[in-house]
Amino acid sequence: MTDATERQAPGEGTARPVTELTFDDALAELQRTIAELETGGLPLERTLALHERGAALLEHCETQLRSAELRMRQLVSKGSNLETVEVSVDSPIDEA
């Protein structure tokens, strides 16, 4: 059984697993998926497959954005010096 990150919408047998996509590729595929869903009139199975793939793509993009934000925040201004601090994706973001 495949998980949501590896599901492919019917008719897209060449689609790569979501976890292998770059942010830009995942976002572009998500936009195409949304556009196809918005057209309506799709068979139920196609709609469900697109929704599942879209949800996995969205989760992948959000994870990559959180990771990028954390990488940017690793440089913390300490007076006139910059210092690298250890952070993880699960760490709360200090807005101070």
N, C-alpha and C positions, 0 to 999 in steps of 0.2 A: 504494500500500500504506500502511495506517495503522500507526502505532506503538502500543505498549501504552497510552500515555496517552490515546489517542483511541478505543480499542476500546469497543464497546458490547455488552453481553450481548444475545443474541437476545431479541426481544420488548420491548426497551427502545430503540426507535428514536428516542425523544425525549431520551435521555440526553446530557448535555453532555460535551464532552471533559474529562477529569480535570483538566487544567491550568487550566481555567476555574472550577473549584469552589473555594469557600472551604474552610477547614479544617473548619468545622462541617458543611458539606454533604457533604464527602468522607468524614468520619468516620461520619456517619449512613448514607450509602450503603454504606460498608464493613460496618457492623453489619448492615444488611439483607441484604447479599450473603452474609455469614457465616451468618446465620440460615437463608437459603434453602439454602445448601450443606449445613448440618447436618441439614436435614430428610431428605436422601437421596432416592433413588428418581428422580433426575433423569436425563434422557437425557444421553449422553456429551457431545454438542456443547454443551448448555446448561451442564453442569458445567465444561467447558473454558473457555467464554466467561466464566462467572462467576469462575472462578479467575484468568483473565487480567485481568479488570477489577479484581478484588480486589487483585491484586498491584500494579497501577498506582495504585490508591487508597491502598494502604499506603505505597508509595514517596512519593507526593505528600504524605501526612500527615506522614511522617517528615521530609521536606525542609522543610515549613512549621514543624514543631516545632524543628528545628535552627536555622532562621532566626530564630525568635522567641527562642530561648535566646541566640543571639549578640547580638540587639538588646538583651536584658536585661543581658548582660555588658559591653556597650559602656561602661556607667557603672562605672568602677573606682574604688574607694575609695583615695585617696592621702592618708593622714593625715586631716585634717578637711575636705579638699577633694574634690570629685568631678570627675573628668576623663573626657572622652570619648576612647576609643581606637579605632583602625581595626581591624576584624576581618573575616574572611571565613568563609564556610561551611566551607571546607576547612582553616581554621586549627585547630591542636590546642587543646583547652580546658585552661587552666591551673587546676587544682583547688586552688591555694594559697590 
